[in-house]
């Protein structure tokens, strides 16, 4: 593998993630001062702990998924086992099938509670090599801790947005007093709160795109070949996956503006994959041997 490039991608995504915390702190300070900022920081801690336990329960309850056993999907389970070993995952992810015709997949949980869900549409439309590419992509997400990062990022962005709404309500309720000259507003904190949600969204979208490119490269390295994932993305066409965590905040989906996309386009991902120079000790061939 290329540790230098992987480390660079990982560092970039973590920097983007870390920037959300000072943004949240500044917004809290502007809204309620140091005491309120401290209260927000303390209130965030339980959500961090809860996110560590996010696992297959979410898939079964929220998406009506059911776990695939070795008897139901022996080849996929064997491929997943091999990919997990290659990625040095201590705990092999549980594999689920969720209903729906959309060609999609997502991963949830931490490295100690990993799970991967494949849609019925994906299982019906992709061949074994392409499914291996998708599984390698999701295994890379889990090995990098991406599902937890995106859950927490979505949470921080939503909290920032709630603060902006509260500030707007405060201004609206006190506007008559302001017009009568009996109440004064500090303009700078209000401007910060007004801009903070947009900045949070831009950081979140950039983080998501960075993570997707990193997971694509990781999948190519785990397989020793970028073509299986590229072929899977080609079948998906111009559509893109909408992971479950994207439903936690507004803005998920495609946009004509690259900065406002939560995911790179399939075409862009395919071009990058096929332009990679992979130096990997792994090969696809053993994955498909009975």
KABELGI-V607312 format. One record per pair of residues at least 24 apart in sequence whose C-alpha atoms are under 6 Angstrom apart, sorted by the first residue. I is the first residue (numbers start at 1). J is the second residue. Records with the same first field share a line. If there is no record, write none. Layout:
# KABELGI-V607312
I = J + J
This chain:
# KABELGI-V607312
1 = 279 + 280
13 = 207
16 = 207
24 = 160
27 = 193
30 = 189
52 = 110
54 = 109
55 = 108 + 109 + 113
56 = 115
65 = 97 + 98
66 = 96 + 97
67 = 95 + 96
68 = 95 + 96
79 = 287
104 = 241
106 = 243
107 = 138
108 = 147
129 = 228
130 = 228 + 229 + 232
133 = 228 + 229
134 = 229
136 = 219
137 = 215 + 216 + 219
140 = 215 + 218
141 = 215
151 = 245
157 = 200
160 = 197
161 = 197
164 = 193 + 194
205 = 262
208 = 262
209 = 263 + 264
221 = 280
223 = 282 + 283 + 284
224 = 280 + 282 + 283
226 = 273
230 = 270
233 = 266
238 = 266
